[in-house]
C-alpha cells in the first residue's frame, strides 16, 4: 500500500447548531483520517517505549529495604514495698485506630532523620545526608495479610537507596530511632511530673536544712549539757560522801576483821599443809617410778625398729663407699694400662710397682670396711700377714700379690685408724715380670673391678628398693608380752597412785587431835561479834559525819533537775520539727526515686520487630508492558485530537490510498 499526500480537500461543511448531536460526523472524520490516527498512535507508542527503555538503561538502580516495628504497650509499676509489677496491654475501643494513626505518623519525624544521618554519616552520599531528602526516601505502612492495607499492630518502615547495604542500614537505624522516640513520648514519665516533684523536694530540703540548723543552734547555745554535767557531778559528790561515810563507818571494823582474818587463815593453812604433806610426797614417788616403767616399755618398742633402720643405713653407706673406691681403682687401673701400652718395656717396672700398690690399697680398704661392731672393739686385730717370695701376701691362709707397706683407709680419723687391723707387709719385686704378663694382670684387674662395680650397683639398687618398700624390717608389729615382768610391774604399780599410803594415814590421824582449826573458828566468831556491835553503834549516832553536806548537795541537785527538764522540753520540740521535715524530705526523695526508676524501667509503646536485610534485587521503577500500554493510549488520544484539529483547520489527510489519489 502506498501513501501519498492528498492534492486537495473539500472544506468542512458548516456545523449545524441543533438540539441533537450527530455523531456520524465525528465517526466520518475518524474513518477518514484513520491512517493519521494509526500513524501518530504508533509513533507515540514507539517513542514512549524507547523512553522507558532509555530511562531504565541510564537510571541507577534503586534498592528498597524494610524493617518492622511491633506495637506492644508495656507499663511498669514500681513500689518500694518489695513488689515490682509489670503489665502490658493496648488501648481499647475507639482509641486503637487513633493510636495506630499517631504511631504511623511519627515515622516521618525530622528528628529521627537527623539522628539517622548522624549515625550513618560515613555510609551516606552527599545528597542522602540531607535530612529532608532522606525523609522522602522513607515509607511507613501498617502490615496486613498479603500486603493489603488495613489495621495491624505491625508497622513496616521502608527505606530506598542506591546500595542494598545502605538501604538496609537506613531502614534499621530509622526503626531503632523510631522505637526510641515513640517510647520516649509514650513510655517515659513526663518531665513536668519529675520537675514538680523536684521542686517539692528542693523545698523540703530547704525546710529540713532550716530545722537542722535550728537544732544545731539550740545545741550550741543551750546549757543542757552543762546542767547535765553539773547534775552528774552533784550526784557523784553525794554518792562519794555517802560512800565515804559508809567507808568511815566500816574502816575500823574492816581493819579489825583483816587482822583477825590473817590469824585464822594462818591457822587453817598450817593445819591443811601439815595434813597433806605425807600424801603429796607419797604421790610424787609413786608417779616417778611408774613413769620410769612406762618409758622403758615404749623405749623397747622404738629400739626394736630403730636398730634395723641403722643397720640398713650403715650397710648402704658401706656399699656406696666401696663403689666409690672401686670406681677410683678402676680409673687408676685403666690409666696404668694406658701408660703401659704407651711406655712398652720401659714402663714395666713402674707399672708393676703401681699395680702392686693399687692392690695394697684395695686390701687395706677391704680390711677397713669391717662391720662397725668390730671397728669399735679395740681388742680385735687383723690376722698376721707375710709376703712370700714373688710378692705373694699371705693373710689368713690366702695369697695376694702385694708390696710391703703399712696403710689405713683414706679419710679415717685417728681414733678409727687406731682401731683398724694393722698389716705388716714386706715388698719383694719379682724379677721375671714381662710386658705380656703385666698387661694380662692389668686386664684381669680391670675386669675384676668392673664386675665388682656391677655387683655393688645391683646391691645398692636392691637395698634401696628394700628400704623404700620396708621389706627388710622385721617385727614391725612386735609387742611386749602382756605377761612380761615390765608389764606386770606397771600393772601392779598403777593402782597405787589411787591409794593412800602410810604417811597419809599418819597425817590424817594427827589432824584429828589438832586444835589449830577449832582455835581459828573460835577467834573468827569472836571477831564477827565485835565488828557487828561496833558498826551498829556508829550508824545509829545522830551526829553521823557529813550529813549536812549531803543535804545541801541534794537541794542543789533538785534545782538542776528542774532546769534540765525545761531545756529538754524545748529540745524535743525542735527535734520534732526537724523529724517532720526529714519525713517529708524522705517521702519526696522516695517518690523521686520511684519516678526515675519507672522511667529507667523502659516502659515501651513499640518494639523493634525485625531488622531489614539487604535486598538482592532493585525496585522496578517502570514496567515495560504498562509503560507501552500507557504510551499507546496517550498516542491514540493525541492522534484523535490531531485528526479533529486537522479537520477543523481544513487540512487534507496526510495519508491517502492510491485509488483516492487518482
DRENRORO-621200 format. One record per residue (C-alpha): x, y, z; residue in one letter. Coordinates in steps of 0.001 Angstrom, whole numbers, plus 500000, padded with zeros to 6 digits. Layout:
XYZa ...
END
This chain:
500000500000500000x 501364503378499017x 500616506509500904x 500552509776499005x 499657513184500232x 496270514469499191x 496141517042496440x 493265518858497896x 490341518618500243x 486862519833500398x 486096522335503088x 484176521007506013x 480547521714505932x 479269524218508370x 478127522708511625x 474553522980512376x 473620524055515802x 470715521804516606x 469474520428519799x 470616516965518667x 474245515888518324x 475039513994515175x 477862511533515985x 478137510395512381x 480111513498511566x 482752512584514110x 482806508968513038x 483272510064509436x 486229512164510454x 487814509259512360x 487226506902509426x 488501509467507008x 491712510044508934x 492271506573510360x 495715506398508782x 496890509576510610x 495420508236513843x 497179504932513439x 500441506638512479x 500523509053515413x 499434506339517823x 502233504059516648x 504724506955516711x 503884507958520284x 503946504313521410x 507398503779519909x 508697506999521433x 507240506031524835x 508759502541524693x 512148503969523688x 511890506478526513x 511115503767529072x 513987501611527902x 516351504601527916x 515153505569531435x 515724502091532739x 519081501902530953x 520575505150532187x 518870505454535585x 520821503923538510x 519014501034540234x 517198501782543482x 517003499244546298x 514349499135548982x 514825497500552428x 512097497094555014x 512232496774558823x 509266496050561072x 508180497553564392x 505575495882566639x 503058497892568643x 503362496355572128x 502485498541575069x 504395497719578273x 503756499505581554x 505871499244584685x 504730499932588220x 507478500485590781x 506886500365594531x 509433500321597308x 507497497717599242x 509457494888597615x 506919494436594834x 507658495054591172x 504605494600588930x 504834494705585151x 501760494622582870x 501384495012579134x 498343495840577050x 496866498054574357x 494159500707574279x 490567499513573843x 487597500903571979x 487976503811569573x 491451504731570861x 493097501854568981x 492822503313565487x 493781506796566596x 496790505450568445x 497868503469565354x 497496506551563137x 499573508598565560x 502285505955565731x 502319505698561924x 502620509468561589x 505573509630563980x 507631507618561474x 508003510781559367x 509885512724562057x 512637515146561197x 514462514460564459x 514658510783563516x 516091511746560122x 518771513888561776x 519757511054564137x 519962508560561286x 522172510950559303x 524408511369562359x 524682507595562836x 525251506675559167x 527170509767558105x 530068507774556684x 527830505428554665x 525529508038553087x 526150510040549942x 526255513797549954x 522616514049548897x 521450511403551346x 522984513360554213x 520207515932553765x 517527515013556351x 514755516349554096x 515859514201551159x 516354511189553400x 512865511697554838x 511408511444551322x 513060508045550904x 511140506617553872x 507742504986553619x 505656503620556511x 502523501499556435x 500618499056558582x 501378495470557638x 498425493210556884x 497970489779555428x 499002489501551775x 500394493066551938x 496906494583551806x 496146497837553570x 494236497716556798x 494608497838560568x 497507495952562121x 499865496073565097x 502923495775562852x 504439498814561154x 506626498409558089x 509332501052557651x 510821501006554127x 513928502897553004x 515223503373549452x 518860503870548438x 521182503174545562x 523006500499547570x 521277497488549157x 523557497696552193x 522842501398552696x 519092500815552248x 519135498119554956x 521270500304557245x 518900503284556829x 515817501124557476x 517357499548560602x 518652502835562007x 515316504537561274x 513399501719563012x 515673501814566064x 515463505583566481x 511727505426565839x 511343502932568692x 513380505173570994x 511413508287570025x 507981506691570463x 508934505083573774x 510278508425574967x 506982510120574144x 504560507435575337x 506538505305577770x 508539507681579960x 507384509578583000x 506583513181581979x 509298515664582662x 506735518025584214x 505915515481586915x 509569514904587723x 510146518675587754x 507196519187590127x 508464516503592499x 511931518014592247x 510595521446593253x 508783519983596237x 511922518063597114x 514016521219596993x 511532522973599282x 511540520023601676x 515352520031601601x 515332523738602490x 512857523158605342x 514903520268606658x 518110522299606439x 516450525168608353x 515145522811611044x 518522521100611290x 520276524451611677x 517792525463614382x 518569522235616214x 522294522767615810x 521974526361617071x 519964525164620073x 522577522543620872x 525316525158620504x 523621527706622818x 521678525506625225x 523238524890628669x 521631521451628702x 524903519557628620x 526374521820631286x 523352521281633509x 523547517528632957x 527225517534633778x 526637519586636969x 523800517260637897x 526018514217637366x 528850515825639310x 526489516723642174x 525118513190642196x 528645511816642149x 529572514112645062x 526554512891647024x 527457509296646225x 531069509947647162x 530067511499650505x 527729508637651252x 530380506165650229x 532957507976652366x 530554507951655278x 529990504240654857x 533711503695654422x 534450505669657576x 531935503586659482x 533321500290658247x 537032501144658039x 537639500398661685x 535672497173661540x 537479496227658311x 540864496699659896x 539849494561662839x 538472491923660515x 541649491910658445x 543823491452661472x 541900488528662861x 541283487101659358x 545012486753658838x 545328484929662125x 542535482460661318x 543801481937657773x 547274481202659016x 545965478581661440x 543825476846658821x 546537476856656119x 549081475439658541x 546730472602659533x 545884471801655869x 549513471767654712x 550526469540657590x 547711467096656886x 548515466799653123x 552294466746653416x 552599462936653691x 550069462248650912x 551816464660648490x 555220463058648949x 553793459537648516x 552124460512645213x 555310462070643837x 557366458925644485x 554779456572643002x 554305458664639860x 558037458903639203x 558509455131639498x 555513454387637231x 556777456925634669x 560168455184634524x 558472451807633868x 556406453229631002x 559415454958629412x 561263451631629429x 558257449932627802x 557998452466624957x 561792452621624501x 561965448889623906x 559428449084621078x 561232452029619443x 564689450427619701x 563430447225618023x 562739449179614841x 565469451812615054x 568232449201615297x 567124447644611998x 566981451047610342x 570518451956611481x 571740448573610231x 570410449165606694x 571667452753606605x 575188451669607582x 575132448840605053x 574020451239602271x 576824453654603180x 579319450786603109x 578142449830599608x 578472453404598373x 581949453730599901x 583064450502598204x 581523451706594912x 583476454975595084x 586693453210595971x 586206450584593256x 585468453318590690x 588645455160591671x 590663451935591495x 589193451086588083x 590156454529586778x 593676454075588146x 593998450590586596x 592899451907583215x 595420454726583477x 598161452198584264x 597090450087581274x 597214453125579009x 600659454061580372x 601918450507579839x 600702450474576242x 602442453757575540x 605650453033577522x 606146449428576478x 609056447517578105x 610410450653579711x 607277451105581799x 607038447524583081x 608821448110586414x 606988451344587281x 603591449978586258x 604203446725588183x 605039448683591330x 601992450931590882x 599785447913590294x 601041446227593472x 600413449491595371x 596878449647593970x 596238446103595200x 597583447062598628x 595144449956598747x 592261447662597804x 593220445180600536x 593574447925603126x 590177449254602122x 588593445818602465x 590208445446605865x 588927448888606852x 585353448174605832x 584717445692608611x 581398445988610467x 581075448801612965x 580805446419615916x 584265445102615055x 585649448593614476x 584547449822617856x 586252446862619586x 589912447825620156x 590831444229621083x 590174442956617540x 593252442901615321x 593894441614611864x 595485438188611391x 599196438212610681x 600205438720607055x 603565437937605464x 604874438459601948x 606479435420600461x 608883435176597577x 607446436561594392x 605403439292596149x 602689436993597476x 600913438189600617x 599522435522602905x 596569436693605022x 594553434056606935x 595637431360604563x 595054433378601343x 597749434612598956x 597681438165597492x 600318439877595330x 601255442947597438x 604215445195598156x 605432445535601728x 603646448657603178x 601517449586606126x 598323451589605263x 594990452698606674x 591775453778604892x 591940457267603475x 589951459899605325x 589713457891608532x 590084459668611859x 592958458999614227x 590629457136616576x 589335454970613731x 592847454330612430x 593970453237615875x 591197450647615899x 591902449282612372x 593757445963611956x 597434446515611157x 599069444735608183x 602816444163608230x 603842443809604553x 607273443095603087x 607713444062599414x 609911441901597166x 609761442896593497x 609764439839591194x 612480439891588578x 610678437843585909x 607803440281585196x 607191440579581465x 605188443070579408x 602653440449578343x 602207439091581855x 601835442567583329x 599349443507580608x 597334440346581348x 597484441141585064x 596115444662584388x 593390443313582141x 592318440807584804x 592351443507587480x 590178445807585346x 587696443017584614x 587514442118588301x 586910445771589240x 584199446142586598x 582470443009587897x 582783444398591401x 581143447668590279x 578293445782588630x 577735443706591754x 577836446812594005x 575348448690591813x 572984445721591910x 573355445501595692x 572725449256596049x 569609449126593881x 568261446105595730x 568924447702599113x 567311450995598048x 564213449172596870x 564102447222600103x 564420450430602146x 561675452154600156x 559319449185600383x 560206448387604013x 560506444678603334x 563790444376605291x 562154445483608506x 561122442650610781x 558853442571613792x 557085445824612816x 554047444711614763x 556103443472617700x 554567443929621094x 555917443333624550x 554075440331626004x 551278441227628325x 552711438865630920x 556252440237630827x 557942441363634025x 557771445027632951x 554080444922632072x 553292443067635290x 555218445670637258x 553274448530635583x 550004446682636137x 550845446169639785x 552097449734640383x 549397451723638556x 546601451248641181x 548913452561643915x 548597456140642638x 544904455971643576x 545603454699647107x 546687456320650305x 549886455255651957x 551210455044655435x 552126458719655608x 548618459722654532x 547111457766657381x 549639459231659796x 548745462752658693x 545039462110658885x 545363460632662395x 547427463575663562x 544880466069662170x 542094464542664287x 543777465648667512x 544927469051666156x 543417472180667769x 544503474722665115x 541124474674663310x 538998474978666430x 541145477791667766x 540748479654664448x 536954479211664389x 536632480467667960x 538599483614667186x 536521484192663994x 533215484049665923x 534504486498668486x 535703488789665717x 532278488820663957x 530504489724667180x 532879492612667838x 532608494023664280x 528762493852664234x 528407495636667567x 530767498495666648x 529126499023663232x 525621499267664728x 526756501822667304x 528404504096664721x 525470504007662256x 522843504890664886x 524554508077666064x 522601511299665215x 525751513288664550x 526990510997661812x 529707512707659776x 528950514692656512x 525111514628656872x 524825518438656492x 526943518492653303x 524861515733651770x 521602517690652454x 522970520834650694x 524048518859647660x 520657517138647349x 518905520558647307x 521213521745644522x 520529518526642607x 516763519174642646x 517256522672641159x 519441521277638393x 516862518607637556x 514165521277637079x 516376523299634690x 517296520178632734x 513632519250632281x 512831522722630844x 515711522538628380x 514723519014627338x 511136520154626559x 512478522833624175x 514875520320622678x 512058517829621997x 510035520465620135x 512944521392617883x 513762517731617256x 510111517039616393x 510082519828613782x 513335518503612376x 511947514955612211x 508785516108610430x 510892517934607859x 513033514842607460x 509971512610606949x 508706514953604227x 512145515024602593x 512420511257602759x 508940510751601267x 509674513111598364x 513082511500597792x 511404508104597675x 508812509410595220x 511520510899593035x 513433507626593092x 510266505741592129x 509645508077589181x 513238507828587997x 513239504078588357x 509956503872586498x 511471505950583713x 514610503789583725x 512478500618583709x 511942501146579964x 508157501437579557x 507568500772575903x 504868501506573356x 506577499829570413x 509387497363569994x 511687496532567159x 510163493563565355x 512661492526562693x 515702494155561163x 515949494755557451x 518294492706555311x 519994493997552149x 517717493288549128x 519073491201546294x 517135492936543507x 516460496629542763x 512995498169542766x 511186498009539433x 510609501727538834x 508795501370535420x 507149498258533981x 507746497935530212x 504309496481529270x 502447499007531377x 504555501870530041x 503991500788526390x 500253500437527023x 500091503894528566x 502106505302525670x 499707503665523205x 496681505149524983x 498265508586525091x 499251508271521409x 495699507255520473x 494167510211522257x 496757512560520748x 496137511132517265x 492351511610517610x 492906515143518814x 495198515911515844x 492675514348513438x 489914516658514639x 492344519587514671x 493443518991511076x 489809518567510020x 488883521800511728x 491775523628510049x 490767522212506697x 493911520304506152x 493692517380503763x 494540513888505097x 498268513273505306x 497964509712504098x 495580508608501275x 495267505387499339x 496290505092495690x 492671504933494496x 491819508134496336x 494865509835494847x 493713509037491260x 
END
